Amino acid sequence: MIRARFHANESDYRPIKWPYPHPFWCTGYGDDYSVVVAYADNEDQILEFWPEATEIDVNEAQDYLFTDRFPKPKWLN
């Protein structure tokens, strides 16, 4: 599993397909993009759900890490 940070659509940062199997969050905005942090199986999964994703930065992850800034999404079982 990976934890990725990337640029996505500014006006709607949500994945293009639902349900997305892992947690994700919008962490801010830049010039014409939103910044998304998402867990994924691999980088290909990020591009499957966010085909517009750019500037993808990936780190390996063993488990989900929830914090005050990245709380567990209510929709995640």
Secondary structure, 3 states (H helix, E strand, C coil): CEEEEEEECCCCCCCCCCCCCCCEEEEEEECCEEEEEEEECCHHHHHHHCCCCEEEEEEECCCCCCCCCCCCCCCCC
